[in-house]
Amino acid sequence: MSASNPARRFNHVVVLMGGLSAEREVSLDSGKACAEALESAGYRVTRVDAGRELADQLRPIRPDVCFNALHGRWGEDGCVQGVLELLGIPYTHSGVLASALAMHKERAKEVMRAAGVPVAEGKVVSRTEAARAHVLARPYVLKPVTEGSSVGVFIIREDHRHPPQELTDPGWTHGDELLAERFIPGRELTCAVMGDRTLGVIEIVPAATLGFYNYESKYAPGGSRHLLPAPISSNVYELVQKLTLMAHKALGCRGVSRADFRFDDTPGGSGQVYCLEVNTQPGMTQTSLVPELAAHAGLSFAELVSWMVEEASCNR
């Protein structure tokens, strides 16, 4: 794949980073990397640590476009997108509806299931209910309905007699609704969409000490190994690409998105691929997956972020 950017429409780019979510530190890393790459590509760049008064922060700057490098709630769930729509500032990634929909894991699953994308069986439960007793047959997964980057995720295995008692912590900040899902054994796969085309498929192998692809394995050096192309059959590889594009379109995503999957290739397993979620604003750090997938397709990091800027718009 070669870069096919349209003629440059924008000059002054604000990179939104930081923000208010549990993923603030990762967003700062993403924003720094993207800002430096855009500067190397010749853009005038202003870095903005996005606060609750974002409109007041942006009005005096008067950017041509915003590169949204925020992650998690408020930055990735349609809220910031709505502010940018009101201000009439073109922005990267998905719009208000797709962002809000993809961020709510259960609503997103309903839409993907209706579009023919296989998803894990599960249900929404209250935090109190999940802390009191097992809400599904073990093994199962508990995750906040509206968080990203595996924040607040628990895998409850057969030998876990009690639900995770962290759920009773008064300092819990990840919401009172949880998604309980059947645990799917096998491989962790991910694939990205760029515009209307899919990139490659990566198998993610978490470090043995971490057990699953959690927040630490995503962002800590050495937390995981990325196998690209994923060592799976061509049929499964193509199926993951097909399902990634189906999910992207079903949710109404724009620009770049990434879909995460489990492939149950265990002995006696189902042999099926299940979509776990779609990330409308994937990480853009040095250990992130989308830049790695783009590089595998022949795009430098600067070319990738430049394409994202030039593809930006309102009414997304």
Residue pairs with C-beta under 8 A, 6 or more apart in sequence:
1 197
1 199
1 297
1 298
1 299
2 298
2 299
3 299
3 300
3 303
3 306
3 307
4 307
5 303
5 306
5 307
5 310
6 310
8 310
9 64
9 310
10 43
10 64
10 65
10 90
10 309
10 310
10 312
11 43
11 44
11 64
12 43
12 44
12 45
12 46
12 62
12 63
12 64
12 65
13 38
13 43
13 44
13 45
13 46
13 63
13 64
13 65
13 66
13 67
13 309
14 45
14 46
14 47
14 48
14 58
14 61
14 63
14 65
14 66
14 67
14 89
15 31
15 34
15 35
15 38
15 45
15 46
15 47
15 48
15 66
15 67
15 69
16 31
16 48
16 50
16 54
16 66
16 67
16 68
16 69
16 70
16 75
16 80
17 27
17 28
17 30
17 31
17 32
17 35
17 47
17 48
17 49
17 50
17 69
17 70
18 24
18 27
18 28
18 31
18 49
18 50
18 70
19 27
19 49
19 50
19 70
19 71
19 72
19 74
19 75
19 80
20 50
20 51
20 52
20 73
20 74
20 75
21 27
21 70
21 71
21 72
21 73
21 74
21 75
21 76
21 148
22 72
22 73
22 147
22 149
22 151
22 152
22 173
22 174
23 71
23 72
23 148
23 149
23 151
24 72
26 71
26 149
26 219
26 283
26 285
27 69
27 70
27 71
27 72
27 75
28 49
29 219
29 285
29 286
30 69
30 71
30 283
30 284
30 285
30 288
31 47
31 69
32 47
33 284
33 285
33 286
33 301
34 67
34 69
34 284
34 305
35 45
35 47
35 67
37 301
37 302
37 304
37 305
37 306
38 45
38 67
38 302
38 305
38 306
38 309
39 45
40 302
41 302
41 303
41 305
41 306
43 306
43 309
46 61
46 63
48 54
48 57
48 58
48 61
50 57
50 70
50 75
50 80
51 57
54 80
54 83
55 83
55 86
55 87
58 66
58 87
58 89
59 87
63 89
64 90
65 89
65 90
65 91
65 92
65 309
65 312
66 84
66 89
66 90
66 91
66 92
66 312
67 91
67 92
67 305
67 308
67 309
67 312
68 75
68 80
68 81
68 84
68 91
68 92
68 93
68 281
69 281
69 284
70 76
70 80
70 281
71 148
71 149
71 281
71 283
72 147
72 148
72 149
72 151
73 79
73 103
73 146
73 147
74 80
75 281
76 99
76 103
76 148
76 280
76 281
77 99
77 100
77 103
77 104
77 146
78 95
78 96
78 97
78 99
78 100
78 103
81 91
81 94
81 95
81 96
81 99
81 316
82 96
84 90
84 91
84 314
85 95
85 96
85 314
85 315
88 314
89 314
90 312
90 313
90 314
91 312
91 313
91 314
91 316
92 255
92 256
92 308
92 309
92 311
92 312
93 99
93 254
93 255
93 256
93 257
93 280
93 281
93 308
93 316
94 102
94 251
94 252
94 253
94 254
94 255
94 257
94 280
94 281
94 316
95 252
95 254
95 315
95 316
96 316
97 252
98 251
98 252
98 253
98 254
98 280
98 316
99 280
99 281
101 107
101 108
101 111
101 251
101 252
102 108
102 251
102 253
102 257
102 277
102 278
102 279
102 280
103 146
103 148
103 280
104 145
104 146
105 143
105 145
105 146
105 179
105 277
106 122
106 124
106 145
106 179
108 251
108 277
108 278
109 119
109 120
109 122
111 250
111 251
112 119
112 246
112 247
112 250
112 251
112 275
112 278
113 119
114 250
115 246
115 247
115 249
115 250
116 246
117 243
117 246
117 247
117 250
117 275
118 243
118 272
118 273
118 274
118 275
119 274
119 275
119 276
120 141
120 181
120 182
120 184
120 262
120 274
120 276
121 181
121 182
122 136
122 140
122 141
122 179
122 180
122 181
122 182
123 135
123 136
123 179
123 180
124 145
124 177
124 178
124 179
124 180
125 135
125 177
125 178
125 179
125 180
126 176
126 177
126 178
127 167
127 172
127 175
127 176
127 177
127 178
128 176
129 135
130 142
130 163
130 167
130 178
130 180
131 163
131 164
131 165
131 167
131 168
132 163
133 163
134 140
134 156
134 163
135 142
135 163
135 180
136 180
136 181
136 182
138 156
138 157
138 158
138 160
139 155
139 156
139 157
139 158
139 183
140 155
140 156
140 180
140 181
140 182
140 183
141 153
141 154
141 155
141 156
141 180
141 181
141 182
141 183
142 153
142 154
142 156
142 163
142 164
142 167
142 178
142 179
142 180
143 150
143 152
143 153
143 154
143 178
143 179
143 181
144 151
144 152
144 153
144 174
144 175
144 177
144 178
144 179
145 175
145 177
145 178
145 179
146 175
146 177
147 174
147 175
148 279
149 215
149 218
149 219
149 283
150 212
150 213
150 214
150 215
150 218
151 174
151 215
152 172
152 174
153 212
153 214
154 164
154 166
155 183
155 211
155 212
156 163
156 164
156 183
157 183
166 172
167 178
184 262
184 264
184 274
185 262
185 264
185 266
185 269
186 262
186 263
186 264
186 265
186 266
186 269
187 203
187 230
187 232
187 262
187 263
187 265
188 203
188 204
188 205
188 206
188 212
188 213
188 260
188 261
188 262
189 201
189 202
189 203
189 204
189 230
189 232
189 240
189 260
189 261
189 262
189 263
189 273
190 201
190 202
190 204
190 258
190 259
190 260
190 261
190 289
191 198
191 199
191 200
191 201
191 202
191 240
191 241
191 244
191 258
191 259
191 261
191 293
192 198
192 199
192 244
192 256
192 257
192 258
192 259
192 282
192 289
192 290
192 293
192 294
193 199
193 244
193 245
193 248
193 253
193 256
193 257
193 258
193 259
194 255
194 256
194 294
194 304
194 307
195 255
195 307
195 311
196 245
197 245
198 241
198 242
198 244
198 245
199 290
199 293
199 294
199 296
199 297
200 228
200 229
200 230
200 293
200 296
200 297
201 228
201 229
201 230
201 232
201 237
201 240
201 241
202 226
202 227
202 228
202 229
202 230
202 289
202 292
202 293
203 226
203 227
203 228
203 230
203 231
203 232
204 213
204 217
204 224
204 225
204 226
204 227
204 289
205 224
205 225
205 226
205 227
206 212
206 213
206 214
206 217
206 223
206 224
207 217
207 222
207 223
207 224
207 225
210 216
210 217
210 223
210 224
213 224
216 223
217 223
217 224
218 224
218 283
218 287
219 283
219 285
219 287
220 287
221 287
223 287
226 289
226 292
228 292
228 293
228 296
229 237
229 296
230 237
230 240
232 240
232 263
232 265
236 263
236 273
239 273
240 261
240 263
240 273
243 259
243 261
243 273
243 275
244 258
244 259
247 259
247 275
247 278
248 257
248 259
248 278
251 257
251 278
251 280
253 278
253 280
254 311
254 313
254 316
255 308
255 311
255 312
256 282
256 290
256 304
256 308
257 278
257 279
257 280
257 282
258 278
258 279
258 282
258 289
258 290
259 275
259 277
259 278
259 279
260 275
260 276
260 277
260 278
260 279
261 273
261 274
261 275
261 276
262 273
262 274
262 276
263 272
263 273
263 274
264 270
264 271
264 272
264 273
264 274
265 271
282 288
282 289
282 290
283 289
283 290
284 290
284 291
284 305
290 304
291 301
291 304
294 300
294 301
294 303
294 304
295 301
299 307
